[in-house]
Amino acid sequence: MLLFLFLAGFVDAILTDTGISLGYFSESNPIMRMIHEESTTLFYSVKIALPMILLVLLWNKEKLNKMVSVMLFFSTGCYIGVMGIHLIWLYLVGFEEFARLLNQLVL
């Protein structure tokens, strides 16, 4: 799960930064928006580190509490949903951009 959270944070950071940089959307979290405006490197660091820190803080090495386990699986599901939305958005934007370029070439 640690590896998944690291990869999810990294992919989320890349997809979010890509969308912001292309001007298609803005970061809805005001704190993350401020961090992105200040430093892209810091933005990536925070996006990757926060899920890892959460997992370390919640992890009980001897026994994983059932409530914590449910919260981790819920958080993981939310992360998968967010990444799915990002991927769908990039696919749609990419297709739209490709269609626009193709129209320019044909016309």
C-alpha positions as CSV (number, residue, x, y, z in Angstrom):
1,M,0.0,0.0,0.0
2,L,2.9,2.3,0.7
3,L,4.2,1.9,-2.9
4,F,0.6,2.6,-4.3
5,L,0.3,5.8,-2.2
6,F,3.7,7.0,-3.4
7,L,2.8,6.3,-7.1
8,A,-0.7,7.7,-6.7
9,G,0.7,10.9,-5.2
10,F,3.2,11.2,-8.0
11,V,0.7,10.6,-10.8
12,D,-1.8,13.0,-9.2
13,A,0.9,15.6,-9.0
14,I,1.9,15.2,-12.6
15,L,-1.7,15.2,-13.9
16,T,-2.7,18.2,-11.7
17,D,0.3,20.2,-12.7
18,T,-0.2,19.3,-16.4
19,G,-3.8,20.6,-16.3
20,I,-2.9,23.7,-14.4
21,S,0.1,24.5,-16.7
22,L,-2.0,24.0,-19.8
23,G,-4.6,26.4,-18.3
24,Y,-7.5,23.9,-18.5
25,F,-8.3,24.0,-14.8
26,S,-7.0,25.4,-11.5
27,E,-6.2,23.7,-8.3
28,S,-9.4,23.7,-6.2
29,N,-7.6,23.3,-2.9
30,P,-6.6,26.9,-1.9
31,I,-3.5,25.7,0.1
32,M,-2.3,23.5,-2.8
33,R,-3.0,26.4,-5.2
34,M,-0.8,28.7,-3.2
35,I,1.9,26.1,-3.0
36,H,1.8,25.5,-6.8
37,E,2.0,29.2,-7.5
38,E,5.0,29.5,-5.1
39,S,7.0,26.5,-6.3
40,T,6.3,23.5,-8.6
41,T,8.9,21.5,-6.8
42,L,7.3,22.1,-3.5
43,F,3.9,21.2,-5.0
44,Y,5.2,17.9,-6.2
45,S,6.9,17.2,-2.8
46,V,3.7,17.9,-0.9
47,K,1.5,16.0,-3.2
48,I,3.7,12.9,-2.9
49,A,4.6,13.3,0.8
50,L,1.1,13.9,2.3
51,P,-0.3,10.4,1.6
52,M,2.9,8.8,2.7
53,I,2.9,10.8,6.0
54,L,-0.8,9.8,6.6
55,L,0.0,6.2,6.1
56,V,3.0,6.3,8.5
57,L,1.0,8.1,11.1
58,L,-2.0,5.7,10.9
59,W,0.0,2.5,10.6
60,N,0.2,0.3,13.7
61,K,3.0,-2.2,13.1
62,E,1.6,-4.8,15.5
63,K,-2.1,-4.6,14.5
64,L,-4.0,-2.5,12.1
65,N,-7.1,-1.2,13.7
66,K,-10.3,-2.0,11.7
67,M,-11.4,1.7,11.6
68,V,-7.9,2.7,10.4
69,S,-8.0,0.0,7.8
70,V,-11.4,1.2,6.5
71,M,-10.2,4.8,6.4
72,L,-7.1,3.7,4.4
73,F,-9.1,1.7,1.9
74,F,-11.6,4.6,1.6
75,S,-8.7,7.1,1.0
76,T,-7.2,4.7,-1.6
77,G,-10.5,4.5,-3.4
78,C,-10.8,8.3,-3.4
79,Y,-7.3,8.5,-4.8
80,I,-8.2,6.1,-7.6
81,G,-11.3,8.1,-8.4
82,V,-9.3,11.4,-8.6
83,M,-6.7,9.8,-10.8
84,G,-9.4,8.4,-13.0
85,I,-11.0,11.9,-13.4
86,H,-7.6,13.3,-14.3
87,L,-7.0,10.6,-16.9
88,I,-10.5,11.1,-18.4
89,W,-9.9,14.8,-18.5
90,L,-6.5,14.5,-20.2
91,Y,-8.0,12.0,-22.7
92,L,-10.8,14.4,-23.6
93,V,-8.6,17.5,-23.7
94,G,-6.0,15.6,-25.7
95,F,-8.7,14.5,-28.2
96,E,-10.1,18.0,-28.4
97,E,-6.6,19.4,-29.1
98,F,-5.9,16.8,-31.7
99,A,-9.3,17.4,-33.4
100,R,-8.6,21.1,-33.5
101,L,-5.2,20.6,-35.1
102,L,-6.6,18.2,-37.6
103,N,-9.3,20.7,-38.6
104,Q,-6.7,23.4,-39.1
105,L,-4.7,21.1,-41.4
106,V,-7.8,20.0,-43.4
107,L,-9.3,23.5,-43.8
